[in-house]
Structures are given as structure tokens and as C-alpha cells.
Amino acid sequence: MSLRPKGLPEVPEQTAAVARAAFPKGSLPIRVRDRLAEVFTDEPFTGAFGVRGAPGMAPAVLSLVTVLQFAENLTDRQATAMAVRAIDWKYAIGAELTDTGFDPSVLARFRARLAEHGLERVVFDRLVDHCRDAGLAGAGGKQRTDATHVISAVRDLNRLELAGESVRAALEALAVAAPAWLADYIDVAEFAHRYGPRVNGWTMPSSKTKRDRLGQVFAQDGYAIVRAAYDAAAPMWIRDVEAVQILRQVLVQTYYLRTDTRGREVIVKRDADDEGVPPGRHRLASPYDTDARWAAKGEDLFWCGYKIHLTESCDTPAEAEAEAEAEAGRRAGPRPNLITDVHTTDATVPDVKATTGIQQRLAERDLAPGEHYLDSGYPSADLVTAAAKNGIAMITPLLADRSPQAKAAQGFAKSAFRIDWTTRTVRCPEGHASTGWHPVTQHGRDAIVIEFAKSDCGSCPVKDRCTSAARGNRMLTLRPKEIHETTTKADPLRLLGVRGDLVRGYRGRRKPEGAGELRPHRGAGRGDVEPAAR
């Protein structure tokens, strides 16, 4: 399929006349076409199309239809129907009143083409750039970031269902790719009976013994398929079939092969305490979505899928601007809150891993905030220091001191000790000087371990308020000087998210005036999902 860049077609006169008459006050599709037409162009998509072949539909039109489809929460079939029967949609895409539209599969293929070529952010980036150029967003303001969960569009499978469904998926793929080869290695009738319908926990035996036996059958069938695919006589390309690779990984993460005392091969289902299981970030959850992962947040939220991080502006009108508006007799309305960045990760990726990337993308597009409001999952001492160097103040709860004394708010925390960086000594609240200053690397980060003498700590009258360590002396772990001073000398209320009337938060805490509520991704699950609590 080829592409001849031409952008959105001109709106036919008859379509414009009917649309204006039908919607005298306008509608969302009409306003999008009138004000944002320059956002939807063909040129950014040229790399996803060839130079030969029949020309396809303009990406500009399909992009606009996709945006309207998302805005109105429509299926592909409903969206294409709207492009035929809705006058304002015809106006938006520049279609004649007699236009018969296009097949719903065009939208699915268009999205797949964008994902394949890494162009899924093109329209969003162009829209944000347009808003920035229009003065609706810019660098130096206030922005906030939070995450919500995105449920994968696959069934939730337990480990037994996953093993059986992975065998079924491999059989389905091989039946299409190499039916003759497959028939030589399996009993087609038996496997068709066992794996014809999808593997479903509701139809499995209720007895644990029978379910364990069924799990052994799934494992034996799976190993038979994988071994046949990797046999020297099998065509090399068989083992490269994606479903076979997925089955191989599911078998490794679910079962363990060992040899008994008689030399017989025994298949054992893995247990976390005995054979061990892979960490959640590497463990497949479905043979049909290899990127989806199981994750949990707190005690109430448990899902299979992804996590999406949304960043939005939350500026309030400047005081001088509001006064000028008041003097002119006009009411100063709040600026719109605009989504400035969207970032999707695996469900198992911690929020702190996304902070740097979010701030870098905002800075690259001249949208770096002066104040970045985040919850406690996003910051670390290193990130706060690095952001400050780039002119970004992170307004976020930050537990700079993770000692047991600080967490319990009892005894002597790090703030009770006086640090002399020049002489590399630390004095405790009782005036005793440290005897050890040891630069180390902990979890890939530079740190300094401070040690006090056992003789000083052993006879100290307030030892019970300082340490309960079995070794008998207090030890401190400090970060390098610059990071330590950034997290301790900064306004502690600011680091806790409190600065005047600006407090970052969703539940029970105040937030920047006019910030509204950060709405979750429309595809985030079954119905509307509130931002996850921290």
C-alpha cells in the first residue's frame, strides 16, 4: 500500500452547509476540524507506507476518525458507521454527503501499522505542540503526574490455564503453518478433543488430584511439541514460530524437569519455596499478549496488563494577569488542564523508573515544569537532585531518612547528628565522634557508611533511643554531600508536598487550585477507574 500525502480533504460546500444548519452551535467534530485541522497531516506517516501499490486512505483522515472514536468511546464498527451517517463527522473528515465510508478493519490495520513503525505518538505530540504554540502550555509552570492501571484485553489465566492455553495456541499456530509436519508428531484426534475448545477453569475437574493430573498432561503435551520442534529432523523455521517460543517459556516458568533415583524423567510443577519461579517482571501471563504482566497495588488492586503514567498541566492564572482581567471588566477563567505526556510501561515497572523519562520528554519539547507534583512512588534523593539541576522542583513526599528511628518517629534520626564533610566525621547527640567513614556502593548508588565506636555506644545513657543493633553500636548510611544537602536542607514541607496552599494529592489532600481531577486512560479497564491510591 502506498501513500500520496494530501492531508485532510477540503470540506465540500454541501456538507458544510448541512452541518452548519444541523449544528448551529457546533459540535466536537466540527470544532476539531475548524481549530485543529493542521494537527492532522499525512507527512509524519510516510515512513509507514510504501511507494508502490494502490494508494490507501489518508492517515490524516484515519487519525482524526481514531481520535473521535476514542472521544466518544466507540468500537471500530460504530466509528465507521458514524463516518457514514453523522453529518458532523462527515464535516470533520471532509466527506461528501453521499460518501459510503470504509470497512471497520481499516482502523485496526491502521493502528497496527502505527504500532509497528513506532508512530503511535505522532498525533498526540503534534496536538501538544499546537497547544504550546497557542500559549496553552509551556515550560516553567506547574504539572503533575500520576499512574493508573490498564487491563490487558486478554482473559485472566491461572497457572494451570496458562499452561493448557499455551499448548493450544502453539497447536493452532502449527496447524496453520505446518499441518503435515504436525500430524506426524501428535495424535490429531486426541489433541483436537483436548485442545479444541479454549482451556477454561470452569470446566476443569474440581478435585485437586485430578487438576494436578491435568497439569501433568498439559506439561507432557507441551514438552512433546517443543522437543519435536527442536528435533534435528524438523525444519529450522518451526522453532521460530512465535507460539512455540511462548510455549517453551511458559513450560520453563511453570514446570521443572528432574531425574529420579531410577533415572526416569519427572515433571514437577514449580513452587516458589522449592524450585522457585521467575520474578513477576519476566513471567508471562497470557500466550496472546506477551507484554502483559500481573501486578498488585495495596491489598485491593490486582490486575493483569500495564501501567500508564499521565502528566497534565495544572497552572492557575498568574496574579498580575488576573488583576488585569479584573480591571478590564473581564472574568479571569482558569487555564485548561492539558495532558502533556503519556507513558505506558509493564505493570511491574515501579513508578520511580518512569520519572526521569517523563521529565526528559517534557524538556525536549520545551514543556519542562517549574514545579512537578508527584506522589511518593516517583521520587528518590538522586532524582530530586538531578531535577533541581535542570530547574525542576519536585513537589512530592520524600522520605530522605529511611532509618528505623525516622520511620518510627522515635529516637535519634539522621537529623540529630552533625556532619563535618571536611574532616569526614559525624558527631552524635551526646557529642561522640564517629570512628569510621566508609565510601561504598549500595544498590548501584554511591553512599557513605558511618560507624561509631562500640565503647562509646555501649556506655551511652541514651543508647536505647539511638540503636538496638545486636552489634552494639550505631551506624549511619549517608548519600554523597550534594544529594544529602539537597534532600535535607531544602524546605522539608516542600519535600512533603506542602507549600502554602499547593499540596499534591487526590484523596483527602488539597491540590493546586484549578487542577481538577486527573482522569484515567479511557481504555484503562472495565468502566471508569480512579487513579490508584499511593
N, C-alpha and C positions, 0 to 999 in steps of 0.2 A: 504494500500500500504506500502510495506516495503522498506528498503534501505540497500544495501550492499556497503559500501564505497569502491570506487576504483579510483576515480578521473578521469581525462581526459584519454581516451584510447591512446595508442601509435599510432602514425601516420603510417598507412600502407605504405609499400615501394612503391607500385604502385601509391598511392595517392600523396606521397611526390615527386616522380619523375615527375608526370604530373604537379603538382602545381609549381615546380621549373622551369619546361620548359615553362609553360604558363605565369609565373610571374618572369622573371629573375631578376628584380629589387625589387621583393617582393610586398606586399600589406598590408593593415591594418590588415586583419585577420591573415595573415601569421606572421607578426611582433608580434602581440599579442600572438600568440601561442608560438613563439620562445622565447620571452623575459618575458612573464608574465604567463607562464603555472602554476607556483607554486601558483599563486593567486587563481586559480580556483580548489578547492578541495571539497570533499564530507563531510568531518568530521564535519565542523561547522553546517551542516544542519541535523544531525542525530536526533535532538530533534523534528523535524517537521514530521518525518516519524515513522511508527510503526515497530515492529519487526516481525510481521506476515503478510502474504498475498503475492501477486505477487510482485516481485521487480519492481520498477518504473525506469524511466530514471534517469541517474546520474545527481544530482543537479549541478555538475561542468559543464557538457555539457549545461544544460539549462541556467545556469548563463552566460556562455560565449555567447550563442546564444542571450540572452537578451541584453547583452552589445553591441554586434554587431548590433542588431536590433535598439537600441537607437542611435548608432553612425551613422547609415545610414537612420534613420527616416522611419522605415518600419512598416507595420501592422503585426499582428501575421501571417496572411496567407502569406504575402510576405516574412517574415523571414523564415518560414518553407520551402517555395519554394526555397529560396536561399540555404538552407542547403542541398537541393537535387541537384540543378543544378549548383551551383557556386563551382568551384574547390578549390578556396582559403578558402571558408567556410568549405568544407569537410576536408581540411588540418587542419584547426583550431580545429575542434571538433573530429578529429581522425576517420573519417568515411571512409568506403570503397567506391570506385567509384560507385559500384552498390547499395549502400545503398539507400533505398526508403524514408528515413526520418520519420517524425512523424506528427500527427494531430495538427493543429493550436491550438486546445483547450487545449493542454498540457501546452502551455506557459501561458495561462490565469489561469489555475488551479495552476500552479507553483507560479505565483505571488500572488494569493490569499492565498496559503499555507504560503508563506513567511510573508505576512502581518498579518495573523492570529497568527503566532508564534513570531512576532517581529524580524524577521531575514532580514528585507529589507536593513539593512546597512552592512551586512556581507561582501559582495564583495567590496563595497566601502572602508570599514575600512581596509580590507586586502591589497587593492591596495595602500592606503595611507601609510600603514606600510611598504610595499615593497619599495615605493619611499623614505621613510625616511631612511630605512636601506641602500638604494643605494646612500644616500647623496644628494638626490634631494630636500629634505625638512627637516626641523629641527627646534629646538627651538631657540629663540633669534633673528630671522630675522624679516623681515617686512611682514605683512599680512594685507589684507583689507577685509572688509565685506560690503555687500550691499544686498538689498532685491528687488525682483520683484514680480509681481502678477502671480498667477496660476489660470486660469479659470477652474472651475469645468465642468466636462463632462455631464452637465445636461442643460435643457432649462432654460432660464431666465423667471421667472414667476412673474407676479404682484400679489397683494394680492388676487384678485378675482380668478385668475387662480390657485393660490396655494391652495385655499380652495376647489375648484372643483376637482383638480387633486389629492388632498389628500383623498377625498371621493372615487374617482375612484380607487386609489391604495389600499385602505382598502377593497373595494368590490372585486377587483381582488385577493387579498390575501385570503380573507374569502371564495371566490368561490372555491378555491383550497383546503383550509384547512378544511372547514366545510360547504359544499354546501347544505346539507339538513337543517342544523340549519339556514343558511342564508335565505333560501326560506320561512321559517316560519315567518320571521320578515319583509321582504320587498316585494314589488311588482316587481318580477323579470323582467317582460316585460317592465315596465315603467323605471326601473333603467337601464336596458340594452340599452334602447333607449337614455336615458340621458347621461349615462357614458360609452357607448360602445366605441366611438372614444375619443381620448385624448382631454382634455379641452384646447381650443385654443382661444386666444383673438381675432384672425382674424374672427372667425365665431360667436362671441358673438354679441348681439344687439348693435347698435350704440347709442341708446338712453340711457341717464344716468338713467332714471326712470326704464327702462327695465333691465339694468345691475344691479341696486340696487335690483330689484325683484329677479333676478337670484342669486345674492349673498345670499338673504334670503332663497332661495330654497336649495342652497348648504349647508347652515348652518342647516336648518331643517333636511335634509337628514343625515348630519354628526352627529348631536346630536341623531337622532334616532338610528344610528348604534352603537354609543358609549354607549348609555343607554341600548340597548339590550345586548351588550357585558358585561356590568357591572350588569345586572339583576341577582337576586339571583338564578333564574332557569337556567341561562346559564352556560355551563361548565367553570370551573375556567381558563382553559388554553386559552379560547377565548380572554380574555382581555390582555393576554401576547403576542398575535401576534404583531410583530413589527409595522406593518402598522396601527393597531388600536391605538397603543400608539402614533404614529406620528400624526394620525388624531386628537386624543384628544388634543395634544399640539398645533396643528395648529388652532383648534377651540378656544382654550384659548387665543392665541395671536392675533386672528383676530376678535373675537366677544365677546360681553358682554351680559350676561343674567341679566335681571332685571324684576321686577314686577310692573305693572302699578296700577293706583288707583282702578281698578276693580278687582285686584288680578290675572290678566292674565299675563302669561309669555311673555316677549318681548325680541326679539333678536336684538341687536344693534351692528352695525359694529364699532369697536373701532376707536377712534380718538385720536391722540397724545395729544391734548389740553384738552380733556374732560375725556374719560375713561382711557386714557393712553395706551401705547404699550410697550412691553418688550424692553430692550436695545438690540442693534444690535448683541452683542455677544451671546445672548440667543435666538435670533429669527431665526426660521427655514426658509430656502429659497427654499427648494425642499423636497418632500416626498421621493425622491430616493437617496439623499445624505444629511444625517442629520448633517454632519460636515461642509458643505459649508455655507458661510456667505456672505452677501452683505457688501461691504466696498468701500470707496472713498479715493482718494488721490488728493488733489488740486481740481480744477474745471473741469479738463478734463478726469480724470481716474475714472471710476466707474465699478466695476466688482463683480461677484458672484463666490466665490471659496476660495482660500487660498493665503498664502504669503510664499515665500521661501527665506531663507537667505543663501547666498553663501559666503564662505570665501576662499580667494585664496592667495597664496604667491606672493609677488611682490619684491623680492630681486634683487639688482643689484650686479654684480660681485665685490668682495672686491678689493680695490685699489692695495693691495700687490699682490693678485692673478692675476690681470690684468697686472701688471708690469712684473711678472714672465712669463706670457704667451707671452708678447711682446718681452722679452729678448730671449725667446726660438724660436722666429720667428713664433709663432702661434697666431692666432686671437682669442681674448677672446670674445666668444659669450655670450649673455645673458642667464641666467638660465631660464628654463621653468617655467611658472606660473602654479601652480598646485592647484586644488580645494582641500582644506584641511578639510572643514567641510560643511555639508549641513543640514539645519534645516527647517522644514516645520511647519507652525502654521496656525491657523484660520486667515482669512483675517482681522479680527477686532483686533488682538493682536498687541499692539504698539511695535515698534522696540526695545524700551528700555527694554522690558521684555525678549528679546532674548539675550541680551549682556552677562549676567552672564553665561548662559548655554553654549554659544559658547566658551567663554574663558575657562570654566571648562573642556569641552570636549577636547579642544586643549592641555590643561595642562596635562590631564590624559594620553594622548598619546605622551607626550614629544614633543609637537609641539607649545607650548605657544610662541607667538611672543614677540620680544622685543619692537616692535612698531606696534600698531594696528590702522590702518586707518579706520575711520568710519565717516558717515555723522551725521548731527545734531540730527537725530532721536534716536540714540543709547546711548548717554552718559547721565549721571547725576553726580552731585557732589559726591554722595556716590559711584557710580561705578568707577569714576576716582580714588578716594582714595583707594578703595579696589583693583583695578587693579595695582596701584603703589606698594602696599604692596607685590604683587605677581610678581613684576618685569616686569609688562606690562605697557608701556607708551601709553596711548590712544591719538592718534593724531586726534583731532576731534573738530569741532566748539562746544563750550560750553558756554552758556550764564549763567555765575555764578551769575550775579546780574540781577534779574528779576524785579527790581523796575521800576516804570514808568519813573523816571528820566534817568535810564540807557538805557531803551528801546528807549526813545526819544533822547538820547544823548544831553540832555539839563538839566541844574540844577545840584544839588549835588547828585551823586550816592553814593553807599556804600563806594567806594574807597576814597571818600573825608572825611570820618570820621575816627578818630583814636581810635583804640580799645585797652583797657588795660584789658587783660584777668585775671590778678592777682587781681586787685581791682574791676573787673566787672563794669567798667564804659566805656562810649564812649563819645568822645568829637566831637562836630560838627565843621564845618569850621570856625565858629565865636567864638569858644572856650568855648561854653556852655557844661557842663557835663550832662549826662543822669541822669534821676531820677528813672528809673525803669529798672530792669534786670530780665526777667521772663522766666525761662526754661519751654517749652511747648512741646506738641506733635502735629504735624500738618501732616495730611495725613499718619499717621503711622510712621513718622520720627521725630527724636529729633530736636528741634530748640530753638532759644532764641529770645524773642521779647524785643526790646529796646525801651524805651519811654522817650521823652524829656518833660520838663515842659511846660505847656501852657503859663505861664508867660514869659518864655524865648523866645518861638517861636512867641508869639503874638507881641512883640515889636522888633523883629529882622528885620533889614533893608533889608535883602535878603530873606525874607520868601517866596516870590513868586518864587524863584529859588529852594526852598527846599521842600515845601509842599503846596498842595492845598486842604488838607483834611478839611472836614466840622468841625471836632473836634478842629482844630486849632493848633495842634502840630504834629511834625514829629515822626514817628515810623519806626523802622528798624526790619527786621527779619534776623537773622544770623543762620548759621549752627554751630554745635559744633566746637571747636577750630581746631582740626586736619583736619576736612573736609574743613573748611573755609580757612585755610592756604594752603592746597593743591591746592585749586582752585584759590586762589588769588596771592600766592607767586610764583607759577610756571610761567614759561615764557608765558606771555599772547599770544604771537604769536604762540607758540606751541599748546596752547589750541584752538586757532582759526584755526588750521590746517596748519599753516605756519611755516616751519622750513627749512631755506635755500631754496633749490630747491625741497623740498619734500612737496607737497600740495595735500591733499586728495581731490578728486573731479572728476566728469565726464563731467560736462557741463561748459565750459568756464574757468576752472581752471586747473592748471598743476597738474600732478600726479607723483608718483615715477617713475623714469626712468626705462623703460623696463617693466612697469606694464601692458601695453596693455589695452584691454577693457575687463571688466568682463562680460562674455556672459550670457544671461539669460537661465533659465531652458528650455530645448527644448520643454517640454510639457507645457510651460507657457501660451499658448494661441493660438489664430488663427494666425499663422505665427510668425515671429520673433518679440520679444518685447524688447524694450530698457529698461535698468534699470530706475525705476521711479525716477523722479526728487524730490529733497528734498526742 
